[in-house]
Structures are given as structure tokens and as C-alpha cells.
């Protein structure tokens, strides 16, 4: 009897060992297949159709080459002309960037200029300086705008590093830096370049200190361009052809801007031909520029990948909902919650909920998991959704999983951890399949453009009432130029140009569209 038991036990252990070996082998085979697929995809797509150069050390910025592993390949391919232009820009930045002899000579003009104007040439090296403004979304949109302007005017772009920019993004240009050195001669003056600054272009025009209509104007060594939302008609002259002729001759341009002003660059006649070659698909401008410029640092990338792998990767479908409340005081409002539900359910982005299990009539998709990523300063919106889909079954049989990475309550620009969380959430939103955004929110604009997504835009509520209709599908994935110069030198072009339209969420704004 003991012999029989021993034999049976041995056979059982042998079968377990065989099964374990089989499972381990299958796991290793699956893992090898998966990794092989990832490696293949990585080698194929890691440069994003030529947008990126292979000249970086991969470990120094994991997001640069790993992003293709976390999002679907973009259907929008960069033009060969754009790829060539980016490589040319990178070489120019190497020749003219911080630490070079050319940069040193160019800054010497500034150091001795004071209130006197200078016409001394700086050769091929001319510069744009970006001043950080309030709000991460605003900063990203203005950086993209300034970089495109740099490409169009053969300048190099340097960014104010007194904020947490280097804690958020990797260096985008190989073998050099985009950070403005802290010993830059005008550093102490950057914060004074406001609307009334005597060295800002609009103020100079107003005070007749400079004249764009004559060739006799003395060219200053630097100019401030004030393109904040409260800019006036003189500041808006930046977008006029005759003014651009003068501005192009100035060695240093310092931009104080919180606007995505790319749509109005398309309405400047001397830029249109070049822009059309760079971007044959006009609504892809920000999509390509953002994927080229903005690579989260390894710390932020860790936040992104942990959240994605933990909450989004296993879903059959991912929906992003970005909730920004502009009313004062801000917070949770029932009419906003009603609006979110009305939009997502009416547009078939989220299913309705049945009170009783027996009401479920469609179980054909019962095995599907839909992950809903909610980003908001406030926790109530996601919590109500979570409870709603926990208490009752969905009408489609789908399993709805709600996830909100953070609830910060207050916006805290320049708080390092807060900004890193915000960037991680923008990036996570861009990894979803569909996205709902808030009216006039630059946070949402960045996410939709980065992901190549045409959002459903939640209209701004009025009188604490959910609007009807609650939302609209955007025509284009491009961000809105919220305070575009609709009058003045571009007034006629706005009305007759087929590739710009008024924004769905801001009547004073313009956005790029493909004319068809």
C-alpha cells in the first residue's frame, strides 16, 4: 500500500513539475514574443517618423525613445521638409548655443547696450528668449509657438531656467542646451518686461521710439515682445508683415507670452509658403512640435509609466476626462457633474447605469474593461463616477474603472512636485483613445495635441446651469489661440483664409484646420 501511495505521489509531483515547466516555458515564450514585438516596434517607431534624432543617450531621458511603446502609432506623419528643418536647427543651436564663442559675442552687445541702440551684427546667431509665465499648459503652448517662430526666422530658442523647467523636461536638442544661462546679462530685467516696459515693442511703437514703416529706424540690440492675453493693438502689430521686417533684424527677442499664437503666424504672408512645406496637414502643427520638444524627465516618466501600467494598460478602451472649473470660487458643482454625464453618455463615451441587474439587456461586451482617467484639482467628480458604476451595472455590460491620479485642490505653479504631477496627468490623458476637455483649458489643449486626439469640449456653464448642448466635438486637434488679433492688419485674412476658423470654445480665438 505504501509503495502504491509513493508511486502516486511521485507521479503527481512529476506532473506538477511538468505543468510548472510548461507554464514557465510559455511565460518565457510569451515574454520573449512580447519583448521582441516591443523591441521591433521600438526600433521602428522610436524616432517618430524622423522627428527625433538618434544622437541622445537613451538612459538619460527614457521617455524620448520609449513613448512609442505606450501609445498607438500616430496616423500623422511629419513632412520630410520638417524633418530636414529640425536637423538644420539642431546644428545651428550647437553653433550658437550657450558655451559657444558665438553666444559670448552676442551677449557682449547686450552687456554694453543700456538705453543706447546698437546695430552691431552678430552673424548667423540670433536669439529668442522665453520667459516662463503662470500655468504649465500656457508654458508648453508658448514654447511650441516660439520654437516654430525660431524655425521660421532662423533663430535659436533659449528658455528661462529660473523655474522648474529642467525638472519637467529633458533637453530637446542634442549636444547643447536650451537653458538660458543664469549669468545672461538681462536676467535681472526679465521680470520687468511687462506691458509698460520701455523696451517692449508695443510700448516703443506707442511712444514713437521705433518706426516699422521706415528703413531709417535704428535697430536695437534687443526687443521685448509682450503677447499676454491683455495685450493691446500696438503689441499686436507683431503679427503685421511690415513690423516683421524690422523685428527680424533685431539680434535678441525676449518673449513674454501666455498664448498659443501659431494660427496668426500662418496669416503673415512671408511665412505662409514655408509653413505649408513644413506642415502640409495644417492641424498637425502642435502635434509634431510637442512630440519633438517635450520629453518628460525620468522622474516624471516614472510617474506616467507606473500609473499607465497600474490602471490603464489592461483596458480595452481608455477615456480621458479633463475637468477644469473656472468659476470663483472653484470646486465641485452639481451642474458641472450633470454636464459631464450628459456629454459622455449622449456621445456614447460612457454607458448609462441600470439600477437593477435584471435590466441589463446587452451582455455581448460584458468582458470588456473601459478605463476612465479623470484629471481635476477636485476629487468629487471622479468619486461620483466611481460610486455610480459600482452601485449598478452598465447598460452595455462593460466594466467601468475610474482612476484619478491626484487631487491637488489648488493650482501651485512652480511647486516642483505639483508641476510634475500636472505634466504626468497631461501625458496620461494623451495616451487615451478618446478625450473630453474643458472649455478654453490649455491643459486640455496640450493633452489633445500631444495625443493627436480631437476632443469633445465641455462648454463653459453660465449662471450655474449645465449648458445645452453640453459639449461639442472639435473639428481639429489644434489648440486655440484664445486672444487672436481679429482686427488690424490680419482682419481681412481671418475671414477669407480657409485653414483658420473661430474656436468652438472661444469666439475671440482662432485655430488651424485642414480646409477640407
C-alpha positions in Angstrom: 0.0 0.0 0.0 2.9 2.3 0.9 4.5 1.6 -2.4 1.4 2.5 -4.3 1.0 5.7 -2.4 4.6 6.6 -3.1 4.3 5.9 -6.8 1.1 8.0 -7.0 2.8 10.8 -5.1 5.8 10.7 -7.4 3.6 10.8 -10.5 1.6 13.7 -9.1 4.8 15.6 -8.3 6.2 14.8 -11.7 3.0 16.1 -13.4 3.2 19.3 -11.3 6.8 19.8 -12.3 5.9 19.3 -16.0 3.0 21.7 -15.7 5.2 24.2 -14.0 7.9 23.8 -16.6 5.2 24.2 -19.3 3.9 27.4 -17.7 7.3 28.8 -17.2 8.2 28.0 -20.8 5.0 29.5 -22.1 5.6 32.6 -20.0 9.1 32.9 -21.3 8.0 32.4 -24.8 5.2 35.0 -24.4 7.6 37.3 -22.7 10.2 36.8 -25.5 7.5 37.4 -28.1 6.2 40.5 -26.3 9.6 41.9 -25.8 10.5 41.0 -29.4 7.4 42.8 -30.5 8.3 45.8 -28.3 11.9 45.8 -29.5 10.7 45.7 -33.1 8.3 48.4 -32.5 10.8 50.5 -30.7 13.4 50.2 -33.4 10.8 51.0 -36.0 9.0 53.9 -34.3 11.3 55.3 -31.6 12.3 58.3 -33.8 8.6 59.1 -34.6 8.9 59.1 -38.3 12.2 61.1 -38.2 11.0 63.8 -35.8 13.6 62.7 -33.3 17.3 62.3 -33.8 19.2 59.2 -32.6 22.0 61.3 -31.1 20.9 61.1 -27.5 21.8 58.6 -24.7 18.6 56.7 -24.2 19.1 56.3 -20.4 19.4 60.0 -19.8 15.8 60.5 -20.9 13.8 57.3 -21.1 10.6 59.0 -22.4 12.2 60.2 -25.6 12.5 56.8 -27.2 10.1 54.8 -25.0 7.0 56.8 -25.7 6.2 54.7 -28.8 5.7 51.7 -26.5 2.8 53.4 -24.7 0.8 55.0 -27.5 -0.6 53.9 -30.8 1.5 55.0 -33.8 0.4 58.4 -35.0 -1.5 58.5 -38.2 0.0 61.9 -38.9 3.5 61.7 -40.4 5.9 64.6 -40.4 6.9 66.0 -43.7 10.4 65.4 -45.0 10.9 69.1 -45.1 10.1 69.4 -41.4 12.5 66.6 -40.5 15.2 68.3 -42.5 14.5 71.7 -40.9 14.7 70.2 -37.4 18.1 68.7 -38.2 19.3 72.0 -39.6 18.0 73.8 -36.4 19.9 71.4 -34.2 23.2 72.2 -35.9 22.5 75.9 -35.7 21.8 75.6 -32.0 25.1 73.7 -31.5 27.0 76.6 -33.2 25.2 79.4 -31.4 24.1 77.9 -28.1 25.3 78.6 -24.5 29.0 78.0 -24.1 30.0 78.8 -27.7 32.1 81.7 -28.8 29.2 83.0 -30.9 26.9 83.1 -27.8 29.6 85.0 -25.9 29.9 87.6 -28.6 26.2 88.0 -29.0 25.7 88.7 -25.2 28.5 91.3 -25.3 26.2 93.5 -27.3 23.6 93.3 -24.6 26.1 94.0 -21.8 27.0 97.4 -23.2 23.7 98.5 -24.7 21.9 100.1 -21.8 19.5 102.6 -23.3 21.5 103.1 -26.4 20.6 101.3 -29.6 23.1 99.0 -31.4 23.3 97.9 -35.0 26.3 95.7 -34.5 26.0 92.4 -36.4 26.1 89.0 -34.6 26.5 87.0 -37.7 24.2 83.9 -38.2 23.4 83.7 -34.5 20.2 85.4 -33.4 18.1 84.5 -30.4 14.7 84.1 -28.8 14.4 84.2 -25.0 11.4 82.6 -23.4 10.1 84.0 -20.1 8.1 81.5 -18.0 4.5 82.5 -17.4 1.9 81.2 -15.0 0.4 77.8 -15.7 2.0 74.6 -17.1 -0.4 74.4 -20.1 0.4 78.1 -21.0 4.1 77.4 -20.8 4.0 74.4 -23.1 1.9 76.2 -25.7 4.1 79.3 -25.8 7.2 77.2 -26.0 5.8 75.5 -29.1 4.8 78.8 -30.6 8.2 80.4 -30.0 10.0 77.3 -31.4 8.1 77.5 -34.6 8.8 81.2 -34.8 12.5 80.3 -34.3 12.4 77.8 -37.2 10.8 80.4 -39.5 13.3 83.2 -38.7 16.5 81.1 -38.2 16.9 81.9 -34.6 17.7 79.7 -31.6 15.4 79.4 -28.6 16.7 79.7 -25.0 14.4 79.1 -22.1 14.3 80.8 -18.7 15.5 78.2 -16.2 14.7 80.1 -13.0 11.5 78.0 -12.8 11.3 74.2 -12.6 11.6 73.7 -16.4 14.6 71.3 -16.1 12.7 69.2 -13.5 9.9 68.6 -16.1 11.5 68.2 -19.5 14.7 66.7 -20.9 16.9 68.7 -23.2 15.4 68.6 -26.7 18.4 69.5 -28.7 21.5 67.1 -28.9 25.0 68.2 -27.9 23.9 71.6 -26.5 21.4 73.2 -24.1 18.2 75.1 -24.4 18.5 76.6 -20.9 19.3 80.3 -20.8 22.5 80.7 -18.6 21.9 82.3 -15.2 24.5 84.9 -15.9 22.7 86.1 -19.0 23.1 89.9 -19.0 19.4 90.7 -19.0 18.4 88.1 -16.3 17.7 90.8 -13.7 15.4 92.6 -16.1 13.3 89.7 -17.4 10.6 90.1 -14.8 10.3 93.8 -15.7 9.4 93.1 -19.3 5.7 93.8 -18.8 3.1 95.7 -20.8 4.6 99.1 -19.9 8.3 98.3 -20.4 10.1 100.9 -22.5 11.9 98.1 -24.3 8.8 96.2 -25.3 7.9 96.6 -29.0 4.3 97.8 -28.5 5.3 100.5 -26.0 8.1 101.7 -28.3 5.6 102.0 -31.1 3.2 103.9 -28.9 5.9 106.2 -27.7 7.3 106.7 -31.3 10.6 105.3 -30.1 10.7 102.9 -33.1 9.1 103.0 -36.6 8.4 100.0 -38.7 7.4 101.9 -41.8 10.8 103.4 -42.5 14.2 102.0 -43.2 15.8 104.7 -41.1 14.9 103.2 -37.8 17.9 102.3 -35.6 17.8 98.6 -34.8 18.0 97.9 -31.1 20.1 95.0 -29.8 17.1 93.5 -28.1 13.3 93.8 -28.0 10.7 92.6 -25.6 7.5 91.2 -27.3 4.5 91.3 -25.0 1.9 88.7 -26.1 0.0 88.2 -22.9 -3.8 87.9 -23.1 -4.3 91.6 -22.1 -2.0 92.9 -24.9 -3.2 96.0 -26.8 -3.3 96.9 -30.5 0.3 98.2 -30.5 1.6 94.8 -29.1 -0.5 93.0 -31.8 1.5 94.8 -34.5 4.0 91.9 -34.1 1.7 89.9 -36.5 2.0 92.5 -39.3 4.2 92.0 -42.2 5.9 95.4 -42.2 6.7 95.0 -38.5 8.2 91.6 -39.0 10.6 93.1 -41.5 12.0 95.3 -38.7 11.8 92.7 -35.9 13.8 90.1 -37.9 16.8 92.4 -37.8 16.9 92.6 -34.0 19.6 90.2 -32.6 17.7 89.3 -29.4 14.0 88.9 -28.9 12.6 88.4 -25.4 9.0 87.0 -25.4 6.6 87.4 -22.5 3.6 85.4 -23.7 0.9 83.0 -22.4 -0.8 82.4 -25.8 -0.6 79.8 -28.5 -0.2 82.3 -31.3 0.7 79.9 -34.1 -2.5 80.4 -36.1 -1.7 84.0 -36.6 1.8 83.2 -37.9 0.1 81.5 -40.8 -1.6 84.8 -41.7 1.7 86.6 -42.1 2.3 86.4 -45.9 6.1 85.9 -45.8 5.7 82.8 -43.6 2.9 81.0 -45.5 5.0 79.2 -48.1 7.5 77.9 -45.5 4.7 76.8 -43.2 2.9 75.0 -45.9 6.0 73.0 -46.7 6.7 72.2 -43.0 3.1 71.2 -42.3 1.1 70.1 -45.3 -1.5 68.9 -42.8 -2.2 72.2 -41.0 -3.9 70.7 -38.0 -0.8 68.7 -37.1 1.4 71.7 -36.1 1.3 71.3 -32.4 1.1 67.5 -32.6 4.5 67.3 -34.3 6.2 70.2 -32.4 5.0 68.8 -29.0 6.3 65.3 -29.7 9.6 66.8 -30.8 10.2 69.2 -27.9 8.5 67.9 -24.8 10.1 64.7 -23.2 9.3 64.2 -19.5 12.3 63.7 -17.3 12.9 60.3 -15.9 11.3 61.2 -12.6 8.1 62.3 -14.3 8.3 59.4 -16.8 8.3 57.0 -13.8 5.0 58.6 -12.6 3.5 58.2 -16.0 4.5 54.6 -16.6 3.6 53.4 -13.1 0.1 54.9 -13.5 -0.4 53.6 -17.0 0.8 50.1 -16.2 -1.2 50.0 -13.0 -4.5 51.5 -14.1 -4.8 51.9 -17.9 -2.7 49.3 -19.7 -5.1 46.3 -19.3 -8.2 48.3 -20.5 -9.8 47.5 -23.8 -10.6 51.2 -24.2 -9.4 54.3 -22.4 -11.4 57.6 -22.0 -9.8 60.7 -20.6 -12.0 63.4 -18.9 -10.3 66.7 -18.0 -12.3 68.9 -15.7 -11.3 72.5 -15.2 -13.6 74.8 -13.2 -13.0 78.5 -14.0 -15.7 79.9 -11.7 -14.8 81.7 -8.5 -14.8 80.1 -6.1 -14.0 76.9 -7.9 -14.6 73.4 -6.7 -17.3 70.8 -7.1 -20.6 71.9 -8.7 -23.6 69.6 -9.4 -24.3 71.3 -12.7 -20.8 70.6 -13.9 -21.2 66.9 -12.9 -24.6 66.8 -14.7 -22.9 68.3 -17.8 -20.1 65.7 -17.8 -22.6 62.9 -17.6 -24.8 64.4 -20.3 -21.9 64.8 -22.7 -20.2 61.4 -22.1 -23.5 59.4 -22.2 -25.1 61.3 -25.1 -21.9 60.9 -27.2 -21.7 57.2 -26.2 -18.4 57.6 -24.5 -19.8 56.2 -21.2 -22.7 53.8 -20.8 -25.7 54.5 -18.7 -26.2 52.7 -15.4 -29.1 50.4 -14.5 -30.4 50.3 -11.0 -31.3 46.5 -11.2 -29.0 43.7 -12.5 -32.0 42.3 -14.4 -32.2 45.5 -16.5 -29.0 44.6 -18.4 -30.1 43.6 -21.9 -26.7 43.7 -23.7 -24.1 41.4 -22.4 -22.1 41.0 -25.6 -19.4 43.3 -24.3 -19.5 42.2 -20.7 -15.9 41.1 -20.7 -14.6 44.5 -21.9 -12.9 46.9 -19.5 -13.1 50.6 -20.0 -10.7 52.7 -18.0 -11.7 56.3 -17.3 -8.9 58.7 -16.4 -10.2 61.8 -14.7 -7.9 64.8 -14.1 -9.1 67.6 -11.9 -8.0 69.6 -8.9 -11.0 68.2 -7.1 -11.8 64.6 -6.1 -15.6 64.7 -6.2 -16.1 64.3 -9.9 -14.2 61.0 -10.2 -15.6 59.8 -6.9 -19.2 60.2 -8.0 -18.4 58.4 -11.3 -16.7 55.6 -9.3 -19.7 55.2 -7.0 -22.2 55.3 -9.9 -20.6 52.4 -11.8 -20.0 50.5 -8.6 -23.7 50.7 -7.4 -25.2 49.5 -10.7 -24.3 47.6 -13.9 -23.6 49.5 -17.1 -26.2 49.3 -19.9 -23.6 47.7 -22.2 -22.2 45.2 -19.7 -18.8 46.9 -19.8 -16.8 47.1 -16.6 -16.1 50.8 -15.9 -12.9 51.6 -13.9 -12.4 55.2 -12.7 -8.9 56.5 -11.9 -7.8 59.9 -10.8 -4.0 60.3 -10.2 -4.1 63.4 -7.9 -6.5 65.9 -6.2 -4.4 69.0 -5.5 -7.3 71.3 -4.7 -5.3 74.4 -5.7 -3.1 75.2 -8.7 0.5 75.6 -7.5 2.6 76.6 -10.5 6.4 76.4 -9.8 5.9 73.9 -7.0 8.1 71.2 -8.4 6.1 68.1 -7.3 2.8 69.8 -8.3 4.1 70.6 -11.8 5.5 67.2 -12.2 2.1 65.6 -11.3 0.4 68.0 -13.7 2.7 67.0 -16.6 2.3 63.3 -15.8 -1.5 63.8 -16.0 -1.3 65.7 -19.3 0.7 62.9 -20.7 -1.6 60.2 -19.4 -4.6 62.0 -21.0 -2.7 62.0 -24.3 -2.4 58.2 -24.0 -6.2 57.7 -24.0 -8.3 56.6 -27.0 -10.9 59.4 -26.6 -10.8 62.6 -24.6 -13.2 65.1 -23.1 -11.7 68.5 -22.2 -12.9 71.7 -20.6 -13.7 75.0 -22.4 -10.6 77.1 -23.0 -8.3 74.9 -21.0 -4.7 75.0 -22.1 -4.1 71.8 -20.0 -6.6 70.0 -22.2 -5.2 71.6 -25.4 -1.7 70.2 -24.7 -3.1 66.7 -24.0 -5.2 66.5 -27.1 -2.5 67.8 -29.4 0.2 65.5 -27.9 -2.1 62.5 -28.4 -3.4 63.5 -31.8 -6.9 63.5 -30.5 -10.0 65.5 -31.5 -11.7 66.2 -28.2 -15.2 66.7 -27.1 -15.2 70.1 -25.5 -17.4 70.9 -22.5 -18.9 74.3 -23.0 -18.5 76.8 -20.2 -21.5 76.8 -17.9 -23.5 80.0 -17.4 -25.5 81.0 -14.3 -24.6 77.8 -12.6 -26.5 75.8 -15.2 -25.4 73.0 -17.4 -25.3 74.2 -21.0 -27.4 72.6 -23.8 -25.8 71.0 -25.7 -23.3 70.1 -23.0 -20.3 69.6 -25.4 -19.2 69.7 -29.0 -16.7 67.6 -31.0 -13.7 69.7 -32.1 -13.1 70.0 -35.8 -9.3 69.9 -35.3 -6.9 68.7 -32.6 -5.1 72.0 -32.7 -5.1 74.3 -29.7 -7.0 77.6 -29.8 -5.2 81.0 -30.0 -7.5 82.3 -27.3 -6.9 86.1 -27.9 -6.1 86.3 -31.5 -5.7 89.7 -33.3 -9.0 89.6 -35.1 -8.7 93.2 -36.3 -5.9 95.3 -37.7 -3.6 94.1 -40.3 -4.9 90.5 -40.3 -8.6 91.3 -40.2 -9.4 90.5 -43.8 -7.2 87.4 -43.8 -9.1 85.9 -40.9 -12.4 85.9 -42.9 -11.1 84.6 -46.2 -8.4 82.1 -45.1 -9.8 78.5 -45.4 -7.5 76.9 -42.9 -8.3 79.1 -39.9 -11.6 79.1 -38.0 -13.1 80.6 -34.9 -12.6 78.3 -31.9 -15.5 76.1 -30.8 -14.9 77.2 -27.2 -13.8 80.9 -27.6 -15.4 83.3 -30.1 -12.3 85.6 -29.8 -10.0 82.7 -30.7 -8.6 81.2 -33.9 -7.5 77.6 -34.6 -5.9 75.8 -37.5 -8.0 73.3 -39.5 -7.4 71.4 -42.7 -9.6 73.2 -45.3 -11.4 70.0 -46.4 
